[in-house]
Amino acid sequence: MREDRPSSTATLIAAATVFLDGDSRVGGLVPPGAAAYCRRFIAAAPASTRAAVNALCHPALRWLARLAERSTVPGLMLHFMLRKRMIESAVTEAISRGASQVVVPGAGFDTLALRLHCSHPSVTFIEIDHPATQRCKRVTVEADQAAGGNLVFQPADLTRQTLEEALLCVPAYRRGANSVFVIEGVLMYLTYKEVSALFQVFGTHGGSGSRVVFTVMEPTAGGRIDFHNATPLVRRLLRLWREPFKSGFVVAELPAFLHKFGFVLNSVANAGNLRARYFAGFAGNPPDTARGELICIADKR
Ligand SMILES: C[S@@+](CC[C@H](N)C(=O)[O-])C[C@H]1O[C@@H](n2cnc3c(N)ncnc32)[C@H](O)[C@@H]1O
């Protein structure tokens, strides 16, 4: 993570959202309203990022974006959309069951809180992210006057401040409330010790009924922590971006891990489950999606 510019991976996910929104076959899988926000975030990104994304989304150059995806992690962009759909349904279900607070550490350019806070005015949404990424999002949201009073942005570099310290800086945050913690596409960049520290906070701060919706990498059969269909190029790129994967979980170890922090595993979805859920009724052969990331829902015991 560089100090002077938004996270490359958060930008990649925003770019994928814009790109797929323009795809006649799968555009319908982009969460409604997400692409419009992501277009605005990209417009506020550094000029080089903006130029690259705009070029790759141009109809004449879309093949180049597809080629780049095929050369790295085939189906990664669509995987991002399916995981976002699943996470959104887990969050809205928790809200319908009484959650009054949604906390999103490492929110990046995700649009879940932005889109849901208007339709759930009694729920407090708190995004915590590295200042370099959040600044770019916040400037756009403030310019558009898109945030209601129940959406809070709290900047924090979580290598210098704990999640607990960051949350205590938010006056609207209520420790002990029935909460949903959403940690999407983040845990793989942390060590096991750092992941445990976050779950410790979720477990001690989340009140009765609380839920954690999170994603983790599932190691390959050979023990490598990566997308299972990644090409060798990816590892070099992640090193270049300074955002390498550091942790992964096999499904069988999740229940015991969660138990230590007071949670039970409610469900876990791999690429096959996501495909079965979101491609039912898809006309023709559904496109590839990346394999190796698990979308997990854990509920407080
Ligand atoms: C892969 S992105 C995921 C973004 C978002 N959750 C999503 O899935 O669309 C990782 C996020 O972690 C954030 N991040 C990385 N290092 C961080 C740090 N030291 N403190 C706080 N946030 C950090 C980045 O700014 C980025 O938004």
The ligand as an SDF file (V2000), in Angstrom:
LIG
                    3D

 27 29  0  0  0  0  0  0  0  0999 V2000
   -8.2590   -5.3850   -2.3070 C   0  0  0  0  0  0  0  0  0  0  0  0
   -8.8000   -3.8730   -1.6530 S   0  0  0  0  0  0  0  0  0  0  0  0
  -10.4170   -4.3630   -1.1670 C   0  0  0  0  0  0  0  0  0  0  0  0
  -11.3910   -3.2350   -1.2580 C   0  0  0  0  0  0  0  0  0  0  0  0
  -12.8390   -3.6190   -0.9500 C   0  0  0  0  0  0  0  0  0  0  0  0
  -12.9880   -4.2540    0.3220 N   0  0  0  0  0  0  0  0  0  0  0  0
  -13.4000   -4.4810   -2.0480 C   0  0  0  0  0  0  0  0  0  0  0  0
  -13.3530   -5.7170   -1.9460 O   0  0  0  0  0  0  0  0  0  0  0  0
  -13.8880   -3.9200   -3.0250 O   0  0  0  0  0  0  0  0  0  0  0  0
   -7.9230   -3.7720   -0.1120 C   0  0  0  0  0  0  0  0  0  0  0  0
   -8.2650   -2.5510    0.7250 C   0  0  0  0  0  0  0  0  0  0  0  0
   -7.4920   -2.5840    1.9320 O   0  0  0  0  0  0  0  0  0  0  0  0
   -7.0380   -1.2730    2.2100 C   0  0  0  0  0  0  0  0  0  0  0  0
   -5.7820   -1.3100    2.9690 N   0  0  0  0  0  0  0  0  0  0  0  0
   -4.6080   -1.8340    2.5950 C   0  0  0  0  0  0  0  0  0  0  0  0
   -3.6790   -1.6100    3.5570 N   0  0  0  0  0  0  0  0  0  0  0  0
   -4.2990   -0.9240    4.5440 C   0  0  0  0  0  0  0  0  0  0  0  0
   -3.8800   -0.3940    5.7950 C   0  0  0  0  0  0  0  0  0  0  0  0
   -2.6190   -0.5050    6.2060 N   0  0  0  0  0  0  0  0  0  0  0  0
   -4.7910    0.2620    6.5410 N   0  0  0  0  0  0  0  0  0  0  0  0
   -6.0580    0.3930    6.1420 C   0  0  0  0  0  0  0  0  0  0  0  0
   -6.5260   -0.0990    4.9710 N   0  0  0  0  0  0  0  0  0  0  0  0
   -5.6500   -0.7350    4.1720 C   0  0  0  0  0  0  0  0  0  0  0  0
   -6.8150   -0.6270    0.8540 C   0  0  0  0  0  0  0  0  0  0  0  0
   -6.8480    0.7900    0.9250 O   0  0  0  0  0  0  0  0  0  0  0  0
   -7.9560   -1.2200    0.0590 C   0  0  0  0  0  0  0  0  0  0  0  0
   -9.0790   -0.3890    0.0940 O   0  0  0  0  0  0  0  0  0  0  0  0
  1  2  1  0
  2  3  1  0
  2 10  1  0
  3  4  1  0
  4  5  1  0
  5  6  1  0
  5  7  1  0
  7  8  2  0
  7  9  1  0
 10 11  1  0
 11 12  1  0
 11 26  1  0
 12 13  1  0
 13 14  1  0
 13 24  1  0
 14 15  1  0
 14 23  1  0
 15 16  2  0
 16 17  1  0
 17 18  1  0
 17 23  2  0
 18 19  1  0
 18 20  2  0
 20 21  1  0
 21 22  2  0
 22 23  1  0
 24 25  1  0
 24 26  1  0
 26 27  1  0
M  CHG  2   2   1   9  -1
M  END
$$$$
